[in-house]
Amino acid sequence: MERIDGESALRRLAAGLDTPMVIVTAATPDGRRAGCLVGFWTQCSIHPPRVLACLSKANHTFPVADAAPVLAVHWLADDDRGLAALFGGETGDEVDKFERCSWGAGPGGVPVLDGVKGWVAGPVLGRFDGGDHVAFVVEAEAGAACEPSAGQLGYQSVKGLEPGHEP
């Protein structure tokens, strides 16, 4: 095994992962809404149920999420590539992504996408700077889910998407 610097090692190791992709949506009390494709996320607590989703500071969604009291995290099935392309390949600086997909208002007015594998939504309990991303801890107070056997859209299926925003 070749010893290399930590950044290079992490890039090599992460390049082969097939992390499940999610879409995070947000809405502010003044009516702004946004959403983006996210690969850095995890369940971070069972009791109480919580997820942690990391949003890039360069992303249009970041300032909306930073001001939002509630976020929704959407799990994508393997046939949700179109939604992944919309929320990962377009920027809210230029297009209203929600005009291009089907959705409804969820808890606190957060957009909840139709036709996804499932979602959870709830209040943002904490925000933590992680470098070029900020980690949002979301309490899963509401949600919907299909059968667990449905396929999950992973990173390897979307790694060729050109980001809507420069990293």
N, C-alpha and C positions, 0 to 999 in steps of 0.2 A: 504494500500500500504506500503510495507516494504521499509524503507530508507536504502540505501546501498551506497557504494562509487561510484563516477561518472564513473569510468572505467567499473565496473560490470554492472551498469545501462545501459550504452551505449551498451555493448555487448548483454545484454538481449533484448533490444529494437531493435537493428540492426539485430539480429538473425532471426526475423520473417519477415523482409522486403523481398520484391521480386524485388529488384532494377534491372532495365534493364542492361544487360551486353553489353559491346562494346569491340571491338578490336582496339587498337591503333597501327599504324605502323609508322615507321620512316626510313629515309635514309639520310646519311651524304654525303657531297660533294665528299668525298674520296671513296664512294662506299659501305660503311657498311650499312646494313639494318637489322631491327629487328621489332618485334611486340609482343604484349602481351594482354591477356585478362584483362579487367579493369572493376571494379565494382564501383569505386569512380569517378564519372563524373557527369556533369550537363550542360545544356545550361545556359550561364551566361549573355547573352545580346541578345536582339532582333534586335536593330538597333545601331550599326552594329551587324551582326550575329556572335556570338562567343560561343564556348564551352570551358569548363574547364575539363581537364582529369588529374587524379592524378596517377602517376607511382611510384611504390615502388623503393626505392634506392637500394634494394637487387637484383632487377630484371636485367637480361641481357640487356633488352631493355633500361633501364634508361640511361646509358652513350651514347648510340646511339641517343636517343631522346634529350638528353641534348646538343648534338652537331649538331642536325638536324635543318635546318632553317624552315622546313615544317613538319607537322604531318597530318596523316589522322585518322579519328575516324569513325569506321564502326559499324552500328547498326545490330544486329543479329536477325533473325527471329527465331521462336520457333523450327524450324527444322535445325538450324545451330549448333547443339551440337558437331558435329565432328570438326568444326572449333574452337569452344570454347575449346574442349579437346586439340587440337593441340597447340593453342596459350596460353592456361592456364596450360596445363599439361606437356608440353615439355619446355626445356630451349634452347635458342640459343647458349649456351655454348657447347652444345652437338650435336644439329641437325640444319640444315638449314630448318626452317619451310616453307620457300617459295618454296622449292623443292617439298613439300608435298601438295601444294594447287595451285589453279589457281588464277593468279593475273596479273595485268599490271601496267605500270608506270603511276603515276598520276602527279599532279603539283609538280615541283621541283624534280621529280624522286621518290617521295614517293610511296611505294607499295600500290596499291588499290586492295582489294580482290574482286574476282568475286563471284557472286551468293549470296551476302549478301542482307539484307533488304534495305540498303542504306549506304551512307557515305558522309562525308564532309572533305575537306582538305584545308589547308591554312597555312600561316606563323604563327610561334610561336611568340606571342606578349609579353609574359612574363612568367617567371618561379618563383614560390614562394614555399619556404620550408614550408612544413606542418607537419614536424616531421619525420616519417619513409617513407613518400611519398613527392614527389614534384608535385605541381599543375602547369600544362602547360595551358596557355590561347591560344587558336587557333582561328584565324579568319576564318570563313567559306566562302572561296572565290570560291570554286568549290564543286560539289557534284552530287549525284544521289539519287533518292528515289523511292520506290514502293508505292503502295496505303497505306494509314495510317491504314487500317483495318487489315493488315497482323499482325500476332502474334509476340510478342517480347520475346526473350529468356531472362529469368530472373534468378536472383541469386539462387533461390530455385532449379532450374533445374541443376545447376552446382556446388552447394556447396560441393558435395562429391568429386570433382576433387582434386587429389593430385597435389599441385603446382610443376612446373618444377624446381623452385628455392626455397630454404628455405626462409621463411618469415623473 
